[in-house]
């Protein structure tokens, strides 16, 4: 029976091509789909935030900048070069309107933009370029990745955004 994987926020998957489908739902979170077609290896993430506020403990998939390093380390442990990979980036939606919000709240609301920017910077620092990108906007996205060949299908659904109440 084919494997069915669902990535929750902060989860990631890395492994060889195999029968199955990986699904995740993204709002302001981002998903990097990294594929080494010659070696038939995939890495898929669901990062919540751009980076940690302070470094404690081992790296994990909750942060956009860390997941890129994790994937590069995984590739290197298999004797593979990151530069031979194809990369796709999804998510980073704007979930709420910041109309009437204070500056701090408006920045929190724009976490999707920060996630996309951190992902792009971390990918570039690792020598990876993005082959396909569907990010931003007032959307949440449903991603499905065929684990047998790395094919990605995604659907966008509009967010019914609302303005935060004005501060008094």
C-alpha positions in Angstrom: 0.0 0.0 0.0 1.4 3.5 -0.9 2.6 5.6 2.0 0.4 8.6 3.0 2.3 11.3 4.8 0.8 14.5 6.3 3.3 17.3 7.3 2.1 19.3 10.3 3.7 22.7 11.0 7.3 22.2 11.9 7.6 18.8 10.3 9.8 17.8 7.4 10.4 14.7 5.3 13.6 13.6 3.5 14.1 10.3 1.7 14.3 8.3 -1.5 11.6 8.2 -4.0 8.9 5.7 -3.0 5.3 4.9 -3.6 3.2 7.5 -1.7 1.8 11.0 -1.4 2.8 13.7 1.0 0.2 16.4 1.8 0.4 19.6 3.7 -1.7 22.8 4.2 0.1 26.2 4.2 -1.1 29.6 5.4 1.8 31.9 6.4 4.1 28.9 6.7 6.4 28.0 3.8 7.2 24.7 2.2 10.5 24.0 0.4 10.4 21.1 -2.0 14.0 20.0 -2.7 14.5 17.3 -5.3 17.7 15.6 -6.4 16.4 13.9 -9.6 19.5 11.9 -10.5 19.8 10.4 -7.0 16.0 10.2 -6.7 15.9 11.9 -3.3 13.3 14.4 -2.0 13.1 16.8 0.9 9.9 18.6 1.9 9.4 21.0 4.7 6.6 22.9 6.6 8.4 25.9 8.3 6.4 28.1 10.7 8.8 31.0 11.3 11.8 32.6 9.5 14.4 32.1 12.3 14.9 31.5 16.0 15.1 34.5 18.3 18.0 32.7 20.1 19.9 29.5 19.4 19.2 26.7 21.8 19.1 23.0 21.1 19.5 21.2 17.8 18.2 22.6 14.5 14.7 21.5 13.4 12.2 22.2 10.7 10.2 24.9 12.5 12.4 27.7 11.1 12.9 28.4 7.4 16.6 29.2 7.6 17.3 26.0 9.6 15.5 23.6 7.3 17.8 24.5 4.4 20.8 23.6 6.4 19.2 20.4 7.5 18.5 19.4 3.9 22.0 20.3 2.8 23.5 18.2 5.6 21.2 15.3 4.6 22.3 15.6 1.0 26.0 15.7 2.0 25.6 12.6 4.2 24.4 10.8 1.0 27.4 12.1 -1.0 25.2 14.5 -3.0 25.7 18.1 -3.9 22.9 20.7 -3.2 23.7 22.5 -6.5 22.3 19.4 -8.4 18.9 19.9 -6.8 15.7 21.4 -8.1 13.9 23.6 -5.6 10.3 24.8 -5.3 8.9 27.2 -2.7 5.3 27.5 -1.6 3.2 29.4 1.0 3.9 32.6 2.9 0.4 33.8 2.5 -1.0 37.0 4.1 -3.5 35.6 6.5 -5.0 38.8 7.9 -5.3 42.5 6.9 -3.2 44.8 9.0 -5.5 47.8 8.4 -5.8 49.7 11.7 -3.1 47.6 13.4 -0.1 49.0 15.2 3.3 48.5 13.7 4.2 45.5 15.9 1.0 43.8 15.1 1.3 44.5 11.4 4.8 43.0 11.4 3.5 39.8 13.1 0.7 39.6 10.5 3.4 39.7 7.7 5.1 36.6 9.0 4.4 34.9 5.6 6.5 37.6 3.9 9.3 37.1 6.4 9.2 33.3 5.9 9.5 33.6 2.2 12.4 36.1 2.5 14.2 33.9 5.0 13.8 30.8 2.8 15.1 32.6 -0.3 18.1 34.0 1.6 18.9 30.6 3.2 18.6 28.8 -0.2 20.8 31.4 -1.9 23.4 31.1 0.9 23.5 27.3 0.2 24.0 27.9 -3.5 20.4 26.8 -4.4 18.2 28.7 -6.8 14.4 28.4 -6.8 13.0 26.8 -10.0 9.4 27.5 -9.2 7.8 29.7 -6.6 4.1 30.3 -5.6 4.1 32.5 -2.5 2.3 35.4 -0.9 -1.1 36.8 -1.5 -4.3 36.3 0.5 -4.3 32.5 0.0 -3.7 29.3 1.9 -2.4 26.4 -0.2 -2.8 22.7 -0.2 0.3 20.9 -1.5 0.5 17.3 -2.6 3.9 15.8 -3.5 4.1 12.4 -5.3 6.9 10.7 -3.4 7.5 8.3 -6.4 8.7 11.1 -8.7 8.6 14.4 -6.8 5.8 15.9 -8.9 4.0 18.6 -7.0 0.4 19.7 -7.3 -1.0 22.6 -5.4 -4.2 24.4 -5.0 -4.8 27.9 -3.7 -7.8 28.9 -1.7 -8.7 32.6 -0.9 -8.5 33.8 2.6 -11.5 35.8 3.8 -9.3 38.4 5.4 -10.5 40.8 8.0 -9.1 44.0 9.4 -8.0 44.0 13.0 -10.0 46.5 15.1 -8.4 49.9 15.4 -6.5 50.5 18.7 -8.1 53.0 21.0 
